[in-house]
Amino acid sequence: MLLVYIYVFWLLFIVTMAGKAAWPKLTTVPRVLIAPAALVALFLDVFFNIFIATILFLDLPREWTFTQRLERYKPDQSWRGRLARWICSNLLDPFQVGGHCH
């Protein structure tokens, strides 16, 4: 069940980033259709960060979203930094123009 949650969360991230990239060109109907997916993605993001990422990184969150946590870890030379960089470069950055993690 956890793997299904993570997979759905990741798919919603991809859909949300596609919607964000296309937003200026979208008419009202696709904007209305994409908005609920983005809100669900945000809810899943906060839940993931507070509960799952806390276990994954063995560290309590100091921020609300998983991306913010990854950005905090990225400069670290520890295993947390290596894991954060891997997640960003392989699972998040390819799906947003200019990359997702900064």
C-alpha positions as CSV (number, residue, x, y, z in Angstrom):
1,M,0.0,0.0,0.0
2,L,2.9,2.4,0.8
3,L,4.4,1.9,-2.6
4,V,1.1,2.6,-4.3
5,Y,0.8,5.8,-2.3
6,I,4.3,6.9,-3.3
7,Y,3.7,6.0,-6.9
8,V,0.4,8.0,-7.0
9,F,2.1,10.9,-5.2
10,W,4.8,10.9,-7.8
11,L,2.3,10.7,-10.7
12,L,0.4,13.6,-9.3
13,F,3.6,15.6,-9.0
14,I,4.2,15.0,-12.8
15,V,0.7,16.0,-13.7
16,T,1.0,19.2,-11.5
17,M,4.3,20.2,-13.0
18,A,2.8,19.7,-16.5
19,G,-0.1,21.9,-15.5
20,K,2.2,24.5,-14.1
21,A,4.3,24.6,-17.3
22,A,1.1,24.9,-19.5
23,W,-0.8,27.2,-17.2
24,P,-0.4,30.4,-19.2
25,K,-1.7,28.7,-22.3
26,L,-4.6,26.9,-20.6
27,T,-8.2,28.0,-20.9
28,T,-10.6,27.9,-18.0
29,V,-11.8,24.3,-18.4
30,P,-8.4,22.7,-18.1
31,R,-7.4,25.0,-15.3
32,V,-10.5,24.0,-13.4
33,L,-9.8,20.3,-14.1
34,I,-6.1,20.4,-13.0
35,A,-6.7,22.4,-9.8
36,P,-8.1,19.5,-7.7
37,A,-5.2,17.3,-8.8
38,A,-2.7,20.0,-7.7
39,L,-4.5,20.4,-4.3
40,V,-4.5,16.6,-3.7
41,A,-0.8,16.6,-4.7
42,L,-0.1,19.3,-2.1
43,F,-1.9,17.4,0.6
44,L,0.0,14.2,-0.3
45,D,3.2,16.2,-0.3
46,V,2.7,17.5,3.2
47,F,1.6,14.1,4.5
48,F,4.6,12.4,2.8
49,N,7.0,15.0,4.3
50,I,5.7,14.7,7.8
51,F,5.4,11.0,8.1
52,I,7.2,9.0,5.4
53,A,10.2,11.3,4.8
54,T,10.7,11.5,8.5
55,I,11.3,7.8,8.5
56,L,13.2,7.8,5.2
57,F,15.7,10.5,6.4
58,L,15.6,9.7,10.1
59,D,15.0,13.3,10.8
60,L,12.0,15.4,11.8
61,P,10.8,18.0,9.3
62,R,11.5,21.7,9.6
63,E,9.4,22.6,6.6
64,W,6.0,21.7,5.2
65,T,6.9,20.1,1.8
66,F,9.1,17.3,0.7
67,T,10.9,19.5,-1.9
68,Q,11.8,22.1,0.8
69,R,13.3,19.2,2.9
70,L,15.2,18.0,-0.1
71,E,16.6,21.5,-0.8
72,R,17.8,21.6,2.8
73,Y,19.6,18.3,2.5
74,K,21.1,18.7,-1.0
75,P,24.2,20.6,0.1
76,D,25.0,18.1,2.8
77,Q,27.8,15.6,2.1
78,S,26.1,13.1,4.3
79,W,23.9,10.1,3.2
80,R,20.9,12.4,3.5
81,G,22.4,14.8,1.0
82,R,23.3,12.0,-1.4
83,L,19.8,10.6,-1.2
84,A,18.2,14.1,-1.6
85,R,20.4,14.7,-4.7
86,W,19.5,11.3,-6.2
87,I,15.7,11.9,-5.6
88,C,15.9,15.4,-7.1
89,S,18.0,14.5,-10.2
90,N,16.2,11.2,-11.0
91,L,12.6,11.6,-9.9
92,L,11.8,15.4,-9.7
93,D,14.1,17.6,-11.8
94,P,13.4,15.9,-15.2
95,F,9.7,16.8,-15.0
96,Q,10.0,20.5,-14.5
97,V,11.7,23.0,-16.9
98,G,14.8,24.2,-15.2
99,G,14.6,21.5,-12.6
100,H,12.5,21.2,-9.5
101,C,15.0,21.2,-6.6
102,H,17.1,24.3,-6.2
